[in-house]
Amino acid sequence: MSTPTAETGSAVAAETGSAMSSAIETGTVEVTAETIATLVETGGYTHPLFQRTDAGRPLPGQGLFLMMGGLVEQSGALDHAIAMVEVRRVSFRKMVVAGTSVRVRLEPGESRTTSSGKTLQDWTWTAVDADEETLAVAEVLMLLETTEEKA
């Protein structure tokens, strides 16, 4: 299977529109033909696109989202997370095939405190390849521990 190859959880400046915002980048994972085959077979994908056996066989979008989640967890950036509460939107921008390197850029959004003192925070997860091309963008809502709870 795929394993991360780069240092995880680094802070970077990412351009969002015309404003600069603080973002966190995960480590990198290279998608392999074995990873694609395992996900296609285990997931039971029957569409002819996923039944190809050549180098152009794509990773299903759900598989990419699964890998994004793993990279986010490995980064340590959301170690204070209790749960992913909602996936609001996911858009897949570019087909991912074997040999593609994937990393995720995490950008925090608005947050609010729940009646129980936890934090609900919006996050944008952007998967990019080695050429900085966007592969997918996901908008998720995370339930987080407060700083005091973690101490």
C-alpha positions in Angstrom: 0.0 0.0 0.0 1.0 3.7 -0.1 3.0 5.3 2.7 3.7 8.9 3.4 7.1 10.1 2.3 7.4 13.7 3.3 7.5 15.4 6.7 4.0 15.9 8.0 2.1 18.8 9.5 4.1 21.7 8.2 2.7 25.2 8.3 2.7 27.1 5.0 1.3 30.3 3.6 -1.3 29.4 1.0 -2.9 31.9 -1.3 -6.7 32.0 -1.1 -8.1 34.4 -3.6 -6.3 37.7 -3.1 -5.6 37.1 0.6 -2.9 35.1 2.3 -3.9 32.7 5.0 -2.2 30.2 7.2 -2.5 26.6 6.1 -1.2 23.3 7.1 0.3 20.8 4.7 0.3 17.1 5.2 3.0 14.7 4.1 2.9 13.1 0.7 1.7 9.7 -0.5 2.3 8.2 -3.9 -0.7 6.4 -5.4 0.3 2.9 -6.6 -1.3 0.5 -9.0 -1.6 -1.9 -6.1 -3.5 0.7 -4.0 -5.9 1.4 -6.9 -6.5 -2.3 -7.5 -7.1 -3.0 -3.8 -9.6 -0.1 -3.5 -11.4 -1.0 -6.7 -11.7 -4.7 -5.8 -12.6 -4.2 -2.1 -15.1 -1.5 -2.9 -16.7 -3.6 -5.6 -16.5 -0.9 -8.4 -18.0 -2.4 -11.6 -17.9 0.6 -13.9 -15.7 -0.1 -17.0 -13.5 2.9 -16.2 -12.3 1.1 -13.0 -12.0 -2.3 -14.7 -9.1 -1.2 -16.9 -5.8 -2.9 -16.2 -3.5 -0.4 -18.0 -1.6 2.5 -16.4 -4.6 4.8 -17.0 -6.8 3.0 -14.5 -8.0 5.8 -12.2 -8.4 5.8 -8.4 -12.1 6.3 -7.6 -12.8 9.7 -6.1 -14.0 8.0 -2.8 -10.6 6.4 -2.6 -8.9 9.7 -3.0 -11.1 11.2 -0.2 -10.2 8.2 2.0 -6.4 8.9 1.4 -6.9 12.6 2.1 -8.4 11.7 5.5 -5.5 9.4 6.3 -3.0 12.1 5.4 -4.8 14.6 7.6 -4.8 12.2 10.5 -1.1 11.4 10.0 -0.2 15.1 10.0 -1.2 15.6 13.6 -2.9 18.9 12.7 -6.3 17.7 13.9 -5.2 15.5 16.9 -7.7 17.5 19.0 -10.5 16.4 16.7 -13.3 14.3 18.2 -15.1 13.5 14.9 -15.8 14.6 11.4 -19.4 15.8 11.7 -20.3 16.7 8.2 -18.9 16.5 4.7 -20.5 19.6 3.0 -19.0 19.3 -0.4 -16.4 17.4 -2.3 -15.3 18.2 -5.9 -12.9 16.1 -7.9 -10.9 18.2 -10.3 -8.4 15.9 -11.8 -8.2 12.1 -12.4 -5.7 10.3 -10.2 -3.7 7.4 -11.6 -0.7 5.3 -10.4 2.4 7.4 -9.9 0.5 10.5 -8.7 1.9 12.1 -5.5 -0.9 13.4 -3.2 -0.7 15.8 -0.3 -3.4 17.8 1.5 -3.5 21.5 2.3 -5.7 22.2 5.3 -7.2 25.6 5.8 -9.3 26.4 8.9 -12.5 28.3 8.5 -15.1 29.7 10.9 -15.6 28.1 14.3 -18.2 28.2 17.0 -18.6 26.8 20.5 -21.3 24.2 21.2 -23.5 24.2 24.3 -21.3 21.5 25.8 -18.2 23.7 25.3 -16.7 21.8 22.3 -15.7 23.6 19.1 -17.3 23.1 15.7 -14.9 24.3 13.0 -15.1 24.4 9.2 -12.1 23.2 7.3 -11.2 23.1 3.6 -9.0 20.2 2.5 -7.4 20.6 -0.9 -5.5 17.6 -2.4 -2.7 18.6 -4.7 -0.2 16.7 -6.8 3.6 17.3 -7.2 2.9 20.0 -9.8 0.6 21.8 -7.4 -2.4 21.0 -9.5 -5.6 20.6 -7.5 -7.0 17.0 -7.4 -9.9 17.5 -5.1 -11.4 20.0 -2.7 -13.5 19.0 0.4 -15.4 21.2 2.8 -15.8 19.5 6.1 -17.1 20.3 9.6 -15.0 19.0 12.5 -16.0 18.6 16.2 -12.9 19.6 18.3 -11.9 19.4 21.9 -11.2 22.8 23.4 -7.7 23.7 24.5 -8.6 23.4 28.2 -10.0 19.8 27.7 -6.7 18.7 26.0 -4.5 20.1 28.9 
